[in-house]
Amino acid sequence: MIKLLFPLIQVVSFFLLVAYVYCKSPAYRLRKAEPLGFGQKAALFIFFTLISVGGTYMGVKVHGAIANARAIGPVLAGLIGGPFLGTAVGLLSGLHRFTFGGFTAVACGVSTTMEGLIGGLVGRYCARSGFQDRALSPLTAGITMLVAEVLQMVIILALARPFHEAWALVKVIGLPMILANSCGAALFMSILRDRRDIYDLAGNASTRRTLRIAERTLDLLAKGFSPEVAPRLATIIQEETGVGAVAITDRESVLAFTGPGSDHHRPGTPIMSESTRRAIAAGEVVFLDGVREPYHCSIQEDCPLGSVLVVPLLVGRDVIGTIKLYEKAHKRFLSINRTLGEGLANLLASQLVRAHYQEQKELLVLAELKLAHAQINPHFLFNSLAAIQAIMRRDASRARALLDHLADFFRMNLKRNSGLSTLQEELAHVNAYLEIEKARYEDQLTVVIDVDPGLLQVKLPTFTLQPLVENAIKHGIAEMLEPGTVRIHAYPDGTCVRIDVEDDGGNFAAAAPGGGGLGMSIVDRRVRTLVRGCQGLTVHCDPDRLTRVSIAVPSEAGAA
């Protein structure tokens, strides 16, 4: 019995070597929490069938039978791939064993198939119980193999004839096969699982590094791709990837370089590297590993760098520059850094596209704002001058005061920026406007301002209130036969500050943003663009009674 154990251990040891080599090959694709595809199952079927068939060939002949490690293949196939895969491997391996003949041929063929089924059922049970990773546990593999080998001995006793020969065989091969195959299955599974965990850990580390780079470069790339941004970008990439050196170029010159070789790879120098020019011209990744494809520095012969990955930075279909990752001459360029570098270029390109889109959107809103001013200010100016001219005949001092308000209104228009203002600044602008409008409408217009003093420093886009108040007067009060009131009300509303502009006219045609014409449409787009968390304007209209235009901004509003 002991003499039989050592040959079986040798066979199992050979299989462990095969498992190690298999895990190093491109065919190995086992990943945690990733279902097996058809191609992966086909590869596992071929691999474990070869293991099982090889176990038969390498077995030890005992009393007209074969003591072997054949069962490792179907049991592990079942644990990893489920009942169908385990049974398929077991059936094919069992048929192969049957062709060898002997009084245990039928029993071994049946038992091999059953062992694959048992492994598959255990794997399925673990998956359905929410412990899928437990199926790949060495302990599970060892126990499942032990049960399967015990069952094989029972099947041999039940099917092999004559019985006394079967019993004599089981007494000799039973314990060695159970021990060798159970330990072998546990070690085999340990190699497979450990290799899988290494891949997963490497993938998770790469993902974490990518996310950190994305977080650190998001605000940086919002400023665009420029010589001012490039040095900081190169430093972040080197810190997170751990490569020897990093260079950033545009299409013509080096924008930034960090790491060994910075004494001759200087920012501002023209691109001299043929690999960089090739990457820019073709829009393709160029990799010189320093072994199969040599890297030669185009500037200095004793450059300490020995390999380079050149990744074009594509925005749309246009190459705007490159990211270059280097390793020193004595250090191998890791494949994970190569993959990370290629993905990193795509990530940065996406951020640049987003920044460009945001910039264009803000420019569009600013252009619309200037267009609205160009349309509104002349009309307001002519109407105001006509009103002041009429008042001048009967009240010269009031006319002078109105001219002062008119000057203040246009002065604030010119001095105010196009970003965010405080509510206090918006109210000052509106008050200058209302003083002139009250002179035009006389007793027909009443203005009520109800604002909590604690809210005066809340930020909102510049030129937000004046168009809303103008809309309330123009489309509400001006169309009423009797006097009307415009109310400006600002108050806390949860985590926001709500600002309402109401009129008594109730003449708003459509209760939706943009329904009030160009002015309100621009206000709506500006608050959505410039205020983080703001949902734009909302309009409520009670016909002939009330129109309320509301805007809600965060209590701590900031630029979006």
C-alpha positions as CSV (number, residue, x, y, z in Angstrom):
1,M,0.0,0.0,0.0
2,I,2.8,2.4,0.9
3,K,4.7,1.4,-2.2
4,L,1.7,2.4,-4.3
5,L,1.4,5.8,-2.6
6,F,4.7,7.2,-3.8
7,P,4.1,6.6,-7.6
8,L,0.7,8.3,-7.2
9,I,2.3,11.2,-5.4
10,Q,4.8,11.5,-8.3
11,V,1.9,11.6,-10.8
12,V,0.0,14.2,-8.8
13,S,3.2,16.3,-8.5
14,F,3.5,16.3,-12.3
15,F,-0.1,17.5,-12.5
16,L,0.7,20.3,-10.1
17,L,3.6,21.4,-12.3
18,V,1.2,21.4,-15.3
19,A,-1.3,23.5,-13.3
20,Y,1.4,26.0,-12.5
21,V,2.4,26.3,-16.2
22,Y,-1.2,26.5,-17.3
23,C,-1.9,29.4,-14.9
24,K,1.1,31.3,-16.5
25,S,-0.3,30.8,-20.0
26,P,-2.7,33.1,-21.9
27,A,-5.3,30.4,-21.8
28,Y,-5.9,30.9,-18.1
29,R,-8.8,33.4,-17.7
30,L,-10.3,32.5,-14.3
31,R,-11.5,35.6,-12.6
32,K,-13.5,36.3,-9.4
33,A,-17.2,37.1,-9.7
34,E,-16.9,36.7,-13.5
35,P,-19.1,34.1,-15.1
36,L,-17.4,31.6,-17.5
37,G,-18.1,32.2,-21.2
38,F,-18.4,29.4,-23.8
39,G,-14.8,29.9,-24.9
40,Q,-13.5,29.6,-21.3
41,K,-15.6,26.5,-20.7
42,A,-14.3,24.9,-23.9
43,A,-10.7,25.6,-22.8
44,L,-11.3,24.2,-19.4
45,F,-13.0,21.1,-20.9
46,I,-9.9,20.4,-23.1
47,F,-7.5,21.1,-20.2
48,F,-9.1,18.9,-17.6
49,T,-9.9,16.1,-20.1
50,L,-6.1,16.0,-20.9
51,I,-5.4,15.9,-17.2
52,S,-7.8,13.0,-16.7
53,V,-6.6,11.1,-19.8
54,G,-3.0,11.7,-18.7
55,G,-3.8,10.3,-15.3
56,T,-4.9,7.1,-16.9
57,Y,-1.8,6.8,-19.0
58,M,0.5,7.5,-16.0
59,G,-1.3,5.1,-13.7
60,V,0.2,2.1,-12.0
61,K,-1.1,-1.4,-12.9
62,V,-2.3,-3.3,-9.9
63,H,-4.1,-6.8,-10.1
64,G,-5.4,-6.2,-13.6
65,A,-6.6,-2.7,-12.9
66,I,-5.0,0.8,-12.8
67,A,-4.3,2.9,-9.8
68,N,-4.4,6.5,-11.1
69,A,-5.0,10.2,-10.5
70,R,-7.7,10.4,-13.3
71,A,-10.4,11.7,-11.0
72,I,-8.7,15.1,-10.4
73,G,-9.7,16.3,-13.9
74,P,-13.5,15.8,-13.7
75,V,-13.9,16.8,-10.1
76,L,-12.1,20.1,-10.5
77,A,-13.8,20.8,-13.8
78,G,-17.2,20.3,-12.0
79,L,-16.2,22.5,-9.1
80,I,-15.1,25.3,-11.5
81,G,-17.6,24.9,-14.4
82,G,-20.6,23.2,-12.9
83,P,-22.3,19.8,-13.5
84,F,-22.4,19.9,-17.3
85,L,-18.6,20.6,-17.6
86,G,-17.7,18.1,-14.9
87,T,-19.9,15.4,-16.3
88,A,-18.6,16.0,-19.9
89,V,-15.0,15.7,-18.7
90,G,-15.9,12.6,-16.6
91,L,-17.8,10.9,-19.4
92,L,-15.1,11.4,-22.0
93,S,-12.3,10.3,-19.6
94,G,-14.4,7.3,-18.5
95,L,-14.9,6.2,-22.1
96,H,-11.1,6.5,-22.6
97,R,-10.5,4.4,-19.5
98,F,-13.1,1.8,-20.7
99,T,-11.0,1.2,-23.9
100,F,-8.1,0.0,-21.7
101,G,-10.2,-3.0,-20.7
102,G,-9.8,-5.1,-17.5
103,F,-12.4,-6.4,-15.1
104,T,-12.9,-2.8,-13.7
105,A,-13.3,-1.1,-17.1
106,V,-17.1,-0.6,-16.7
107,A,-16.8,0.4,-13.0
108,C,-14.1,2.9,-13.7
109,G,-15.9,4.4,-16.6
110,V,-19.1,4.9,-14.6
111,S,-17.2,6.1,-11.5
112,T,-15.2,8.7,-13.4
113,T,-18.5,10.1,-14.9
114,M,-20.1,10.2,-11.4
115,E,-17.0,12.0,-9.9
116,G,-17.4,14.8,-12.5
117,L,-21.1,15.0,-11.7
118,I,-20.4,15.2,-7.9
119,G,-17.8,18.0,-8.4
120,G,-20.4,19.9,-10.5
121,L,-23.2,19.5,-8.0
122,V,-20.9,20.8,-5.2
123,G,-19.9,23.7,-7.4
124,R,-23.5,24.5,-8.2
125,Y,-24.6,24.3,-4.6
126,C,-21.9,26.7,-3.5
127,A,-22.9,29.2,-6.3
128,R,-26.6,29.0,-5.5
129,S,-26.0,29.4,-1.8
130,G,-24.2,32.7,-2.4
131,F,-20.7,31.2,-1.6
132,Q,-19.4,30.8,-5.2
133,D,-15.8,31.4,-4.1
134,R,-16.1,28.5,-1.7
135,A,-16.2,26.1,-4.6
136,L,-12.7,27.1,-5.4
137,S,-11.5,26.5,-1.9
138,P,-8.7,23.9,-1.5
139,L,-10.6,22.5,1.4
140,T,-13.7,22.0,-0.7
141,A,-11.7,20.4,-3.5
142,G,-10.0,18.0,-1.1
143,I,-13.2,17.0,0.7
144,T,-15.1,16.6,-2.6
145,M,-12.3,14.5,-4.0
146,L,-12.3,12.3,-0.9
147,V,-16.0,11.7,-1.2
148,A,-15.7,11.0,-4.9
149,E,-12.9,8.5,-4.5
150,V,-14.8,6.7,-1.7
151,L,-17.7,6.5,-4.1
152,Q,-15.4,5.1,-6.8
153,M,-14.3,2.3,-4.5
154,V,-18.0,1.5,-3.7
155,I,-18.8,1.4,-7.5
156,I,-15.9,-0.9,-8.1
157,L,-17.2,-3.3,-5.4
158,A,-20.7,-3.0,-6.8
159,L,-19.9,-3.5,-10.5
160,A,-16.6,-5.3,-10.9
161,R,-16.7,-9.1,-11.0
162,P,-15.5,-11.4,-9.6
163,F,-16.2,-9.7,-6.3
164,H,-13.3,-11.2,-4.4
165,E,-10.9,-9.7,-6.9
166,A,-12.6,-6.4,-6.7
167,W,-12.3,-6.5,-2.9
168,A,-8.7,-7.4,-3.0
169,L,-8.1,-4.5,-5.4
170,V,-9.9,-2.0,-3.3
171,K,-7.9,-3.0,-0.2
172,V,-4.7,-2.3,-2.1
173,I,-5.5,0.9,-4.0
174,G,-8.3,2.5,-1.9
175,L,-6.3,4.4,0.7
176,P,-3.4,5.5,-1.5
177,M,-5.7,6.8,-4.2
178,I,-8.0,8.6,-1.7
179,L,-5.0,10.3,0.1
180,A,-3.0,11.1,-3.0
181,N,-5.9,12.4,-5.1
182,S,-7.5,14.4,-2.3
183,C,-4.3,16.1,-1.4
184,G,-3.5,16.6,-5.1
185,A,-6.9,18.1,-5.8
186,A,-6.6,20.6,-2.9
187,L,-3.1,21.7,-4.0
188,F,-4.2,21.9,-7.6
189,M,-7.1,24.1,-6.7
190,S,-4.9,26.2,-4.5
191,I,-2.6,27.0,-7.4
192,L,-5.6,27.9,-9.6
193,R,-7.2,30.1,-7.0
194,D,-4.0,31.8,-5.9
195,R,-3.2,32.7,-9.5
196,R,-6.7,34.0,-10.0
197,D,-6.4,36.2,-6.8
198,I,-3.1,37.6,-8.1
199,Y,-4.8,38.7,-11.3
200,D,-7.7,40.2,-9.4
201,L,-5.5,42.1,-7.0
202,A,-3.5,43.5,-9.9
203,G,-6.7,44.5,-11.7
204,N,-8.1,46.1,-8.5
205,A,-4.8,48.0,-7.9
206,S,-4.8,49.2,-11.5
207,T,-8.5,50.3,-11.2
208,R,-7.7,52.2,-7.9
209,R,-4.7,53.9,-9.5
210,T,-6.8,54.9,-12.5
211,L,-9.6,56.3,-10.3
212,R,-7.0,58.3,-8.2
213,I,-5.5,59.7,-11.4
214,A,-9.0,60.6,-12.6
215,E,-9.8,62.4,-9.3
216,R,-6.5,64.3,-9.2
217,T,-6.6,65.4,-12.8
218,L,-10.3,66.3,-13.2
219,D,-10.0,69.9,-12.0
220,L,-6.6,70.2,-13.6
221,L,-7.7,69.3,-17.1
222,A,-10.7,71.6,-16.8
223,K,-8.1,74.3,-17.5
224,G,-7.3,72.7,-20.8
225,F,-4.2,71.0,-22.3
226,S,-1.5,73.6,-22.0
227,P,2.2,74.0,-21.1
228,E,1.0,75.3,-17.7
229,V,-1.0,72.2,-16.9
230,A,1.4,69.6,-18.4
231,P,4.1,69.6,-15.6
232,R,1.5,68.9,-12.9
233,L,-0.1,66.2,-15.0
234,A,3.2,64.5,-15.7
235,T,4.0,64.5,-11.9
236,I,0.6,63.0,-11.0
237,I,1.0,60.2,-13.6
238,Q,4.5,59.3,-12.4
239,E,3.4,59.3,-8.8
240,E,0.4,57.0,-9.4
241,T,2.0,54.6,-11.9
242,G,5.4,54.4,-10.4
243,V,7.2,54.3,-13.8
244,G,10.7,55.7,-14.2
245,A,9.8,58.9,-16.1
246,V,6.8,60.6,-17.8
247,A,6.7,63.1,-20.6
248,I,3.8,65.1,-22.0
249,T,4.0,66.5,-25.5
250,D,1.8,68.3,-27.9
251,R,2.1,67.7,-31.7
252,E,5.3,69.8,-32.0
253,S,7.2,70.0,-28.7
254,V,7.8,68.6,-25.2
255,L,5.5,70.3,-22.7
256,A,6.7,68.5,-19.6
257,F,9.1,65.9,-18.4
258,T,9.7,64.4,-15.0
259,G,12.1,61.7,-13.8
260,P,15.6,60.4,-14.9
261,G,16.7,62.1,-18.1
262,S,15.2,65.4,-17.3
263,D,18.6,67.0,-17.8
264,H,18.3,66.5,-21.6
265,H,14.6,65.9,-22.1
266,R,13.7,69.6,-21.6
267,P,10.3,71.2,-21.9
268,G,10.0,73.4,-24.9
269,T,12.3,71.4,-27.2
270,P,11.0,70.1,-30.5
271,I,10.0,66.5,-30.8
272,M,13.0,64.5,-32.1
273,S,11.9,61.0,-31.3
274,E,10.8,58.9,-34.3
275,S,8.5,56.8,-32.2
276,T,6.7,59.9,-30.9
277,R,6.3,61.2,-34.4
278,R,5.0,57.8,-35.6
279,A,2.4,57.7,-32.7
280,I,1.2,61.2,-33.6
281,A,1.0,60.6,-37.3
282,A,-0.8,57.2,-37.1
283,G,-2.7,57.8,-33.9
284,E,-1.5,54.5,-32.6
285,V,0.3,53.3,-29.5
286,V,4.1,52.7,-30.0
287,F,5.9,50.4,-27.5
288,L,9.6,49.9,-27.4
289,D,10.4,47.4,-24.7
290,G,14.2,47.7,-25.0
291,V,14.6,44.0,-25.8
292,R,12.7,42.9,-28.8
293,E,12.4,46.5,-30.0
294,P,15.3,48.6,-28.8
295,Y,14.9,52.1,-27.5
296,H,17.5,54.7,-28.4
297,C,17.3,58.2,-26.9
298,S,17.3,60.7,-29.8
299,I,19.0,63.3,-27.7
300,Q,21.7,61.7,-25.6
301,E,23.5,58.3,-26.0
302,D,24.0,57.7,-22.3
303,C,20.4,58.3,-21.4
304,P,19.4,56.2,-18.4
305,L,16.0,55.2,-20.0
306,G,15.7,51.9,-21.7
307,S,12.1,51.5,-22.7
308,V,9.1,53.7,-23.6
309,L,5.4,53.5,-24.2
310,V,4.1,56.3,-26.4
311,V,0.3,56.8,-26.2
312,P,-1.4,59.3,-28.5
313,L,-3.8,61.7,-26.8
314,L,-6.9,61.7,-29.0
315,V,-9.7,64.2,-28.7
316,G,-12.3,63.0,-31.1
317,R,-10.3,61.9,-34.2
318,D,-7.6,64.5,-33.7
319,V,-4.2,63.7,-32.0
320,I,-3.5,66.7,-29.8
321,G,-0.3,65.3,-28.1
322,T,1.1,62.2,-26.4
323,I,1.7,60.7,-23.0
324,K,5.1,58.9,-22.8
325,L,5.9,56.4,-20.0
326,Y,9.6,55.4,-19.6
327,E,11.4,52.8,-17.6
328,K,15.1,52.7,-16.8
329,A,17.5,50.6,-18.9
330,H,17.9,47.9,-16.1
331,K,14.2,47.6,-15.3
332,R,11.5,45.7,-17.2
333,F,8.5,47.6,-18.4
334,L,5.5,45.9,-16.6
335,S,2.6,44.8,-18.8
336,I,0.2,46.2,-16.2
337,N,1.8,49.7,-16.7
338,R,1.5,49.3,-20.4
339,T,-2.3,48.6,-20.1
340,L,-2.7,51.3,-17.5
341,G,-0.9,53.9,-19.8
342,E,-3.2,53.1,-22.7
343,G,-6.3,53.3,-20.6
344,L,-5.0,56.5,-19.0
345,A,-4.7,58.3,-22.3
346,N,-8.4,57.4,-23.1
347,L,-9.4,58.7,-19.6
348,L,-7.6,62.0,-20.0
349,A,-8.9,62.5,-23.5
350,S,-12.5,62.0,-22.2
351,Q,-11.8,64.6,-19.5
352,L,-10.5,67.0,-22.0
353,V,-13.6,66.5,-24.2
354,R,-15.7,67.2,-21.2
355,A,-13.8,70.3,-20.3
356,H,-14.0,71.5,-23.9
357,Y,-17.7,70.9,-23.9
358,Q,-18.2,72.7,-20.6
359,E,-16.2,75.7,-21.9
360,Q,-18.2,75.9,-25.1
361,K,-21.5,75.6,-23.2
362,E,-20.4,78.5,-20.9
363,L,-19.3,80.6,-23.9
364,L,-22.7,79.9,-25.6
365,V,-24.6,81.1,-22.5
366,L,-22.4,84.2,-22.2
367,A,-22.9,85.0,-25.9
368,E,-26.7,84.6,-25.4
369,L,-26.5,86.9,-22.4
370,K,-24.7,89.6,-24.4
371,L,-27.2,89.2,-27.1
372,A,-30.0,89.8,-24.7
373,H,-28.3,92.9,-23.3
374,A,-27.9,94.2,-26.8
375,Q,-31.6,93.7,-27.4
376,I,-32.9,94.8,-24.0
377,N,-30.7,97.8,-23.1
378,P,-31.6,100.0,-26.1
379,H,-35.4,99.5,-25.6
380,F,-35.1,100.2,-21.9
381,L,-32.9,103.2,-22.5
382,F,-35.3,104.8,-25.1
383,N,-38.4,104.2,-22.8
384,S,-36.6,105.5,-19.8
385,L,-35.5,108.7,-21.6
386,A,-39.0,109.3,-22.8
387,A,-40.4,108.9,-19.3
388,I,-37.7,111.2,-17.8
389,Q,-38.4,113.8,-20.6
390,A,-42.1,113.8,-19.6
391,I,-41.3,114.2,-15.9
392,M,-38.8,116.9,-16.5
393,R,-41.6,119.4,-17.5
394,R,-43.3,119.1,-14.1
395,D,-40.6,117.9,-11.7
396,A,-37.0,118.7,-12.6
397,S,-35.5,117.4,-9.3
398,R,-37.2,114.0,-9.7
399,A,-36.0,113.9,-13.3
400,R,-32.4,114.4,-12.1
401,A,-32.9,111.6,-9.6
402,L,-34.2,109.3,-12.3
403,L,-31.2,110.1,-14.5
404,D,-28.9,109.2,-11.5
405,H,-30.8,105.8,-11.2
406,L,-30.5,105.3,-15.0
407,A,-26.7,105.9,-14.8
408,D,-26.4,103.6,-11.9
409,F,-28.2,100.8,-13.7
410,F,-26.0,101.0,-16.8
411,R,-22.9,101.4,-14.7
412,M,-23.7,98.2,-12.9
413,N,-24.3,96.5,-16.2
414,L,-20.9,97.4,-17.4
415,K,-19.0,96.6,-14.2
416,R,-20.6,93.3,-13.2
417,N,-18.9,90.1,-14.1
418,S,-20.6,87.3,-16.0
419,G,-20.3,84.7,-13.3
420,L,-21.9,84.6,-9.8
421,S,-23.1,87.6,-7.7
422,T,-24.6,87.8,-4.3
423,L,-28.3,88.3,-3.8
424,Q,-27.6,91.7,-2.3
425,E,-25.9,92.8,-5.6
426,E,-28.7,91.5,-7.6
427,L,-31.2,93.4,-5.5
428,A,-29.2,96.6,-5.9
429,H,-29.3,96.2,-9.6
430,V,-33.0,95.5,-9.6
431,N,-33.7,98.5,-7.4
432,A,-32.1,100.9,-9.9
433,Y,-34.2,99.3,-12.6
434,L,-37.4,99.5,-10.6
435,E,-37.0,103.2,-9.7
436,I,-37.2,104.0,-13.4
437,E,-40.1,101.6,-14.1
438,K,-42.1,103.1,-11.2
439,A,-41.7,106.5,-12.8
440,R,-43.0,105.1,-16.1
441,Y,-46.0,103.3,-14.5
442,E,-46.7,105.7,-11.7
443,D,-49.4,104.4,-9.3
444,Q,-50.1,101.4,-11.5
445,L,-47.0,99.6,-10.2
446,T,-46.3,98.6,-6.6
447,V,-43.1,96.7,-5.6
448,V,-42.8,94.6,-2.5
449,I,-39.4,93.1,-1.5
450,D,-39.4,90.5,1.2
451,V,-35.9,89.1,1.7
452,D,-34.4,87.6,4.9
453,P,-31.3,89.7,5.6
454,G,-29.4,86.5,6.4
455,L,-29.7,85.4,2.8
456,L,-28.1,88.5,1.2
457,Q,-24.8,86.7,0.6
458,V,-26.2,83.7,-1.2
459,K,-24.7,83.3,-4.6
460,L,-26.6,83.2,-7.9
461,P,-25.8,83.9,-11.5
462,T,-25.3,87.6,-12.4
463,F,-28.3,89.2,-14.2
464,T,-30.8,86.6,-12.8
465,L,-33.4,88.8,-11.1
466,Q,-33.6,91.8,-13.5
467,P,-34.9,89.8,-16.5
468,L,-37.5,88.1,-14.2
469,V,-38.7,91.4,-12.7
470,E,-38.8,92.9,-16.2
471,N,-40.9,89.9,-17.4
472,A,-43.3,90.4,-14.5
473,I,-43.8,94.0,-15.4
474,K,-43.9,93.7,-19.1
475,H,-46.2,90.7,-19.4
476,G,-48.1,91.1,-16.1
477,I,-48.6,94.6,-14.8
478,A,-48.4,96.4,-18.1
479,E,-51.4,94.4,-19.4
480,M,-53.7,95.1,-16.4
481,L,-56.3,97.8,-16.3
482,E,-56.0,98.2,-12.5
483,P,-52.9,98.7,-10.4
484,G,-50.7,95.6,-9.8
485,T,-48.0,94.4,-7.5
486,V,-44.6,92.8,-8.2
487,R,-43.3,90.8,-5.2
488,I,-39.7,89.6,-4.7
489,H,-39.5,87.0,-1.9
490,A,-36.4,85.1,-0.8
491,Y,-36.6,82.5,2.0
492,P,-34.9,79.3,3.2
493,D,-36.4,76.0,1.7
494,G,-34.6,73.0,3.2
495,T,-31.0,73.0,2.1
496,C,-31.8,75.6,-0.6
497,V,-32.8,79.2,-0.8
498,R,-35.9,79.9,-2.9
499,I,-36.4,83.2,-4.7
500,D,-39.8,84.0,-6.1
501,V,-40.8,86.8,-8.4
502,E,-44.6,87.2,-8.6
503,D,-47.0,89.5,-10.4
504,D,-50.8,90.0,-10.2
505,G,-51.3,89.6,-13.9
506,G,-51.5,85.9,-14.4
507,N,-50.8,86.3,-18.1
508,F,-48.0,83.8,-18.5
509,A,-48.8,81.6,-21.6
510,A,-47.0,78.4,-20.7
511,A,-45.9,77.3,-17.3
512,A,-42.5,76.1,-18.3
513,P,-39.0,77.5,-18.5
514,G,-38.3,79.4,-21.7
515,G,-42.0,80.3,-22.1
516,G,-41.2,83.9,-21.2
517,G,-39.0,84.6,-24.3
518,L,-35.3,85.0,-24.7
519,G,-34.6,86.7,-21.4
520,M,-36.1,83.9,-19.2
521,S,-34.7,81.2,-21.4
522,I,-31.2,82.6,-20.9
523,V,-31.7,82.9,-17.2
524,D,-32.8,79.3,-17.0
525,R,-29.8,78.0,-18.9
526,R,-27.4,80.2,-16.9
527,V,-28.6,78.9,-13.5
528,R,-28.4,75.3,-14.7
529,T,-24.9,75.9,-16.0
530,L,-23.3,78.0,-13.3
531,V,-24.9,76.8,-10.1
532,R,-24.2,73.2,-8.9
533,G,-27.4,71.4,-7.9
534,C,-29.8,74.0,-9.3
535,Q,-32.7,72.7,-11.5
536,G,-33.4,75.9,-13.3
537,L,-36.6,78.0,-13.3
538,T,-40.1,76.8,-12.4
539,V,-43.2,78.7,-13.4
540,H,-46.6,78.6,-11.8
541,C,-49.5,80.5,-13.4
542,D,-53.0,81.0,-12.0
543,P,-54.7,82.7,-15.0
544,D,-55.7,86.4,-14.4
545,R,-54.6,86.1,-10.8
546,L,-50.9,85.2,-10.3
547,T,-47.7,84.3,-12.1
548,R,-44.8,83.1,-10.0
549,V,-41.3,82.4,-11.3
550,S,-39.1,80.5,-8.9
551,I,-35.5,79.6,-8.6
552,A,-33.9,77.5,-5.9
553,V,-30.2,77.7,-5.3
554,P,-28.1,75.8,-2.7
555,S,-27.5,77.7,0.6
556,E,-23.8,77.4,-0.2
557,A,-24.0,77.9,-3.9
558,G,-20.8,77.5,-5.9
559,A,-19.8,77.4,-9.5
560,A,-20.7,74.2,-11.3
